Amino acid sequence: SAKVWASVHPPSEATVEWRENGRKWHGGQAWVTKEDGLGVLDPLTNAVSILTELLGPNIGVEESTLRVPKNWGSPVAGWAILLCKGKVDCRVSMLFDWTAVSEEEIWTIKFRDKEGGTMELRDGGAQMYVNGRQVTEKTTEEDILRPEYEGLYDQLVDLLRRRESYVSMAPLQIINTIMENSKVQNTDDYPLFG
C-alpha cells in the first residue's frame, strides 16, 4: 500500500497536480464561488488528506498563491509549497486548477525518496505506481465510482457499527492556512456555469 511504501521509503520530495474541469464537476454549485466556498481548494482537500495520511499531520505551508477571478470570492487555481517534518523532511510542490478542460484532468501525487525511488498515486489515489510500474490490480475504468471513496465508505460503515466517530482536522487546517495566507492574483471573470 501507499502508506507502507511511504514508511519504508520516507519521501524527501513530492509533487501534487490536481487539475479538473470545474464546470464539469461543480457546474450549478454557486456556493463554491463564494468567499467562504473554498473554490478549487474544495477538491484539493482530497489531495491534502492523502498527504497527511502518508506523511503525517506535521505539514506547514511555506508559501502559496491563489488566482481569484473578478466574479468570484474564492480561488479558481493556484500553487503552494508545503514542508512536512517527519523521519525525513519532505518538500511538497502543489499545483491546482479548475480551468482544465476534460482532456487535461489529472489528480496525481508523486513521491521521491532520497535514493531516487518513486511512488505515484494517480486518479485521486485509485492507482499506484512504484518506480514506474503499476502495482494496483483494478483500473479506474473497471470500477469508476468506488476507487476514490471505497476505503472511506468502508470506514464509515465500521464506525457506525461501533457507534464511534473519526475526524482528522489536519487537512482542513492546511487548506485554511492556504486560504488565509496566500498571495492573491486577481484574474478575469471565469464563468463556472456555461
C-alpha positions as CSV (number, residue, x, y, z in Angstrom):
1,S,0.0,0.0,0.0
2,A,1.0,3.6,-0.3
3,K,1.3,4.0,3.4
4,V,3.7,1.1,3.7
5,W,5.8,2.5,0.8
6,A,6.0,5.9,2.5
7,S,7.0,4.4,5.8
8,V,9.7,2.2,4.3
9,H,10.9,4.9,1.8
10,P,10.3,8.2,3.6
11,P,9.8,10.7,0.8
12,S,12.1,13.8,0.6
13,E,10.0,15.4,-2.1
14,A,6.5,15.3,-3.6
15,T,4.5,17.0,-6.2
16,V,0.8,17.3,-6.4
17,E,-1.0,18.1,-9.6
18,W,-4.8,18.4,-9.2
19,R,-6.4,19.8,-12.3
20,E,-10.0,19.3,-13.1
21,N,-12.8,20.9,-15.2
22,G,-14.7,22.8,-12.6
23,R,-17.6,23.3,-15.0
24,K,-18.0,19.5,-15.4
25,W,-17.7,18.6,-11.7
26,H,-19.2,21.6,-10.0
27,G,-21.4,23.3,-12.6
28,G,-24.5,24.7,-10.9
29,Q,-22.9,24.8,-7.5
30,A,-22.7,28.6,-7.0
31,W,-21.6,28.1,-3.3
32,V,-18.1,27.1,-4.4
33,T,-17.5,30.6,-6.0
34,K,-18.5,32.5,-2.8
35,E,-15.8,33.9,-0.4
36,D,-16.4,31.0,2.1
37,G,-17.0,28.4,-0.6
38,L,-13.3,27.3,-0.9
39,G,-13.4,27.2,-4.8
40,V,-10.6,24.9,-6.1
41,L,-9.5,24.3,-2.5
42,D,-12.6,22.1,-2.0
43,P,-11.4,19.2,-4.2
44,L,-7.8,19.9,-3.2
45,T,-8.8,18.7,0.3
46,N,-8.7,15.2,-1.1
47,A,-5.0,15.5,-2.1
48,V,-4.1,17.1,1.2
49,S,-5.9,14.3,3.1
50,I,-3.7,11.8,1.2
51,L,-0.6,13.8,2.1
52,T,-1.5,13.9,5.8
53,E,-2.3,10.2,5.8
54,L,1.1,9.3,4.2
55,L,3.4,12.0,5.6
56,G,1.7,12.7,9.0
57,P,-0.1,15.9,10.2
58,N,3.1,18.0,10.8
59,I,2.8,19.8,7.5
60,G,3.3,23.6,7.2
61,V,2.6,25.9,4.3
62,E,5.8,27.7,3.2
63,E,4.2,29.9,0.5
64,S,1.2,29.9,-1.7
65,T,-0.6,31.9,-4.4
66,L,-4.2,31.8,-5.3
67,R,-5.8,33.0,-8.6
68,V,-9.2,34.6,-7.9
69,P,-11.5,35.6,-10.8
70,K,-13.1,39.1,-10.5
71,N,-16.6,37.5,-10.4
72,W,-15.6,35.0,-7.6
73,G,-14.9,35.3,-3.9
74,S,-12.8,32.1,-3.9
75,P,-9.9,30.7,-5.9
76,V,-10.1,29.0,-9.3
77,A,-6.4,28.0,-9.3
78,G,-3.1,28.3,-7.5
79,W,0.0,26.8,-6.2
80,A,1.6,26.1,-2.9
81,I,4.8,24.8,-1.3
82,L,4.4,22.7,1.8
83,L,7.1,21.3,4.2
84,C,6.5,18.2,6.1
85,K,8.6,17.5,9.2
86,G,9.0,13.7,9.8
87,K,11.6,11.0,9.6
88,V,12.8,12.9,6.6
89,D,11.8,16.5,5.8
90,C,9.6,16.4,2.6
91,R,9.1,19.4,0.4
92,V,5.7,19.3,-1.4
93,S,5.0,21.4,-4.5
94,M,1.3,21.7,-5.3
95,L,-0.4,22.9,-8.5
96,F,-4.2,23.1,-8.5
97,D,-6.5,24.4,-11.2
98,W,-10.2,24.3,-12.0
99,T,-9.9,25.7,-15.5
100,A,-8.7,22.5,-17.1
101,V,-10.7,21.0,-20.0
102,S,-11.7,17.3,-19.6
103,E,-8.7,16.0,-21.6
104,E,-6.3,17.8,-19.2
105,E,-7.8,16.5,-16.0
106,I,-5.3,15.0,-13.6
107,W,-5.3,14.0,-10.0
108,T,-1.8,12.9,-9.3
109,I,0.7,12.9,-6.3
110,K,4.3,11.8,-7.0
111,F,6.7,11.0,-4.2
112,R,10.5,10.6,-4.4
113,D,12.8,9.3,-1.7
114,K,16.4,10.2,-1.1
115,E,17.6,7.2,-3.1
116,G,15.5,8.2,-6.1
117,G,12.8,5.6,-5.6
118,T,9.4,6.8,-6.7
119,M,5.7,6.2,-5.8
120,E,3.0,7.8,-7.8
121,L,-0.7,7.9,-7.0
122,R,-3.0,8.6,-10.0
123,D,-6.7,9.2,-10.4
124,G,-7.1,10.7,-7.0
125,G,-5.2,7.8,-5.3
126,A,-7.0,5.0,-7.0
127,Q,-3.9,3.9,-9.0
128,M,-0.5,3.3,-7.5
129,Y,2.8,3.0,-9.4
130,V,6.2,2.2,-7.8
131,N,9.3,3.1,-9.8
132,G,7.1,3.4,-12.9
133,R,5.4,0.0,-12.5
134,Q,1.7,-0.2,-11.8
135,V,1.0,-2.2,-8.7
136,T,-2.8,-1.7,-8.4
137,E,-4.8,-4.5,-9.9
138,K,-8.1,-2.8,-11.0
139,T,-8.1,0.0,-13.5
140,T,-10.2,3.0,-12.7
141,E,-12.4,2.4,-15.7
142,E,-13.4,-1.0,-14.4
143,D,-14.9,0.5,-11.2
144,I,-15.3,4.2,-11.9
145,L,-17.2,5.2,-8.8
146,R,-15.7,3.1,-6.0
147,P,-11.9,3.7,-6.0
148,E,-11.7,7.2,-4.6
149,Y,-14.3,6.6,-1.8
150,E,-14.0,2.8,-1.2
151,G,-12.0,3.0,1.9
152,L,-13.9,6.0,3.2
153,Y,-17.2,4.2,2.9
154,D,-15.9,1.1,4.5
155,Q,-14.5,3.1,7.4
156,L,-17.8,4.9,7.8
157,V,-19.8,1.7,7.9
158,D,-17.4,0.3,10.5
159,L,-17.6,3.5,12.6
160,L,-21.4,3.4,12.5
161,R,-21.4,-0.3,13.6
162,R,-19.2,0.6,16.6
163,R,-21.1,3.9,17.3
164,E,-17.9,5.9,17.0
165,S,-16.7,8.9,15.1
166,Y,-13.4,10.0,13.5
167,V,-12.3,13.4,12.3
168,S,-8.9,14.4,11.0
169,M,-8.6,18.2,11.2
170,A,-5.1,18.3,9.7
171,P,-6.2,18.5,6.1
172,L,-8.7,21.3,6.8
173,Q,-6.1,23.2,8.8
174,I,-3.7,23.1,5.9
175,I,-6.4,24.3,3.5
176,N,-7.4,27.0,5.9
177,T,-3.7,28.2,6.1
178,I,-3.5,28.3,2.3
179,M,-6.8,30.2,2.1
180,E,-5.8,32.8,4.8
181,N,-2.1,33.4,4.0
182,S,-1.8,33.2,0.2
183,K,-0.8,35.9,-2.1
184,V,-3.8,36.7,-4.3
185,Q,-3.7,37.3,-8.0
186,N,-7.0,38.7,-9.4
187,T,-7.9,37.3,-12.8
188,D,-10.5,37.9,-15.4
189,D,-14.1,36.7,-14.8
190,Y,-14.5,32.9,-15.0
191,P,-18.0,31.6,-15.6
192,L,-18.4,28.3,-13.7
193,F,-21.7,27.8,-15.5
194,G,-21.8,27.5,-19.2
